[in-house]
Amino acid sequence: MNYIKSKKYEDHFIKENIMGPNPIKLLEELLEIHPIPQSAIVLDLGCGRGVTSIFLVKEYGLRVFATDLWISATDNQKRFEAMGLTSEQIIPIHADAHALPYSEEFFDAVVSIDSYHYFGCKEEYLGKHLLPLVKQGGYLLFVVPGLKKDIHDNIPHEMLLSWTPDDIETLHDAAYWKRILEATDGIEILSVFEMEGFDECWNDWLLCENEYAISDRKSMNAGAGNYMNFVAMIIRRKEIDRSV
């Protein structure tokens, strides 16, 4: 993929603000497959330093609620203002994914890039905490770091050079994620698939001087990527027939 939109952003901005493999390239690939209509109200869940949120506003004309637990709303607000964005376009929120401060059926869509695996591995999460916030007929688009096949009973040595078994616990294959989603009533699973941009997104991250990127180099240089991928999920909230 050529990543026409992502390449507009300067390397120093990306290197200073991403917290893992390049999230805007992952997002661009995902939205190439399933676009979100312009002016939609979108929850960017687990947005980190708001790079994906900025991208959604500037490149797709969406109104975004940039929500994260680890990065403060004040910190993200400063970054958004520095990018010339207003509160009419983007609103930073500091919140836990299990206690989201939004009304039911508020969002046209939810996006979560490289964060859903931290809170979405339990079958009850989606139906209890997230789906009610999405309008009927709305969409949920997730990308998570994953595995080509399950390796938890025999973790490859290459992966343990940088990560502990606990770190790897949230990594799963596409079949696992499909089973998790199938436990939720009221959704239509449109697609669960392996993304194409693994190598390029990881390479962007490994070039950063972030301490976590430096640590990740040990495993990735040893070949851990041979076992890994990115899994995308595209879901639609079903519409309820209120005439029945």
QUICOR-V766988 format. One record per residue. N is the residue number from 1. RES is the residue in three letters. SS is DSSP state (2 for helix, 1 for strand, 0 for the rest). NEAR is the number of other C-alpha atoms within 8 Angstrom. Layout:
((N RES SS NEAR) (N RES SS NEAR))
This chain:
((1 MET 0 5) (2 ASN 0 3) (3 TYR 0 9) (4 ILE 0 6) (5 LYS 0 8) (6 SER 2 9) (7 LYS 2 7) (8 LYS 2 6) (9 TYR 0 8) (10 GLU 0 7) (11 ASP 2 6) (12 HIS 2 6) (13 PHE 2 8) (14 ILE 2 11) (15 LYS 2 12) (16 GLU 2 7) (17 ASN 2 8) (18 ILE 0 13) (19 MET 0 7) (20 GLY 0 9) (21 PRO 0 11) (22 ASN 0 12) (23 PRO 2 13) (24 ILE 2 10) (25 LYS 2 11) (26 LEU 2 12) (27 LEU 2 11) (28 GLU 2 11) (29 GLU 2 12) (30 LEU 2 11) (31 LEU 2 9) (32 GLU 2 7) (33 ILE 2 6) (34 HIS 0 7) (35 PRO 0 7) (36 ILE 0 8) (37 PRO 0 6) (38 GLN 0 7) (39 SER 0 7) (40 ALA 0 11) (41 ILE 1 12) (42 VAL 1 13) (43 LEU 1 12) (44 ASP 1 14) (45 LEU 1 14) (46 GLY 0 14) (47 CYS 0 15) (48 GLY 0 12) (49 ARG 0 10) (50 GLY 0 11) (51 VAL 2 13) (52 THR 2 12) (53 SER 2 13) (54 ILE 2 11) (55 PHE 2 10) (56 LEU 2 12) (57 VAL 2 13) (58 LYS 2 8) (59 GLU 2 7) (60 TYR 2 9) (61 GLY 0 9) (62 LEU 0 14) (63 ARG 1 13) (64 VAL 1 14) (65 PHE 1 13) (66 ALA 1 15) (67 THR 1 15) (68 ASP 1 16) (69 LEU 0 11) (70 TRP 0 6) (71 ILE 0 10) (72 SER 0 10) (73 ALA 2 11) (74 THR 2 7) (75 ASP 2 9) (76 ASN 2 12) (77 GLN 2 10) (78 LYS 2 8) (79 ARG 2 9) (80 PHE 2 13) (81 GLU 2 9) (82 ALA 2 7) (83 MET 0 7) (84 GLY 0 6) (85 LEU 0 9) (86 THR 0 8) (87 SER 0 6) (88 GLU 0 6) (89 GLN 0 10) (90 ILE 1 15) (91 ILE 1 10) (92 PRO 1 11) (93 ILE 1 10) (94 HIS 1 11) (95 ALA 0 10) (96 ASP 0 8) (97 ALA 0 11) (98 HIS 0 7) (99 ALA 0 7) (100 LEU 0 8) (101 PRO 0 5) (102 TYR 0 6) (103 SER 0 6) (104 GLU 0 8) (105 GLU 0 10) (106 PHE 0 10) (107 PHE 1 13) (108 ASP 1 12) (109 ALA 1 15) (110 VAL 1 13) (111 VAL 1 11) (112 SER 1 13) (113 ILE 1 15) (114 ASP 0 12) (115 SER 0 12) (116 TYR 2 14) (117 HIS 2 11) (118 TYR 2 7) (119 PHE 0 10) (120 GLY 0 9) (121 CYS 0 11) (122 LYS 0 7) (123 GLU 2 10) (124 GLU 2 8) (125 TYR 2 12) (126 LEU 2 11) (127 GLY 2 10) (128 LYS 2 8) (129 HIS 2 12) (130 LEU 2 9) (131 LEU 2 9) (132 PRO 2 10) (133 LEU 2 12) (134 VAL 1 16) (135 LYS 1 13) (136 GLN 1 9) (137 GLY 1 8) (138 GLY 1 12) (139 TYR 1 12) (140 LEU 1 12) (141 LEU 1 13) (142 PHE 1 12) (143 VAL 1 15) (144 VAL 1 12) (145 PRO 1 12) (146 GLY 1 12) (147 LEU 1 14) (148 LYS 0 9) (149 LYS 0 7) (150 ASP 0 7) (151 ILE 0 8) (152 HIS 0 7) (153 ASP 0 4) (154 ASN 0 5) (155 ILE 0 9) (156 PRO 0 8) (157 HIS 2 6) (158 GLU 2 10) (159 MET 2 11) (160 LEU 2 11) (161 LEU 0 8) (162 SER 0 10) (163 TRP 0 11) (164 THR 0 7) (165 PRO 2 8) (166 ASP 2 7) (167 ASP 2 7) (168 ILE 2 9) (169 GLU 0 8) (170 THR 0 9) (171 LEU 0 9) (172 HIS 1 12) (173 ASP 0 12) (174 ALA 2 13) (175 ALA 2 6) (176 TYR 2 8) (177 TRP 2 11) (178 LYS 2 9) (179 ARG 2 8) (180 ILE 2 11) (181 LEU 2 10) (182 GLU 2 8) (183 ALA 0 8) (184 THR 0 11) (185 ASP 0 6) (186 GLY 0 6) (187 ILE 1 9) (188 GLU 1 8) (189 ILE 1 11) (190 LEU 1 8) (191 SER 1 8) (192 VAL 1 12) (193 PHE 1 8) (194 GLU 1 9) (195 MET 0 10) (196 GLU 0 5) (197 GLY 0 10) (198 PHE 2 9) (199 ASP 2 6) (200 GLU 2 7) (201 CYS 2 13) (202 TRP 2 11) (203 ASN 2 9) (204 ASP 2 11) (205 TRP 2 14) (206 LEU 2 12) (207 LEU 0 8) (208 CYS 0 10) (209 GLU 0 8) (210 ASN 0 6) (211 GLU 2 6) (212 TYR 2 6) (213 ALA 2 13) (214 ILE 2 11) (215 SER 2 8) (216 ASP 2 11) (217 ARG 2 10) (218 LYS 2 10) (219 SER 2 15) (220 MET 2 11) (221 ASN 2 7) (222 ALA 2 7) (223 GLY 0 8) (224 ALA 2 12) (225 GLY 2 8) (226 ASN 2 5) (227 TYR 2 8) (228 MET 1 10) (229 ASN 1 12) (230 PHE 1 12) (231 VAL 1 14) (232 ALA 1 14) (233 MET 1 13) (234 ILE 1 13) (235 ILE 1 12) (236 ARG 1 12) (237 ARG 1 15) (238 LYS 0 10) (239 GLU 0 6) (240 ILE 0 5) (241 ASP 0 5) (242 ARG 0 4) (243 SER 0 3) (244 VAL 0 3))
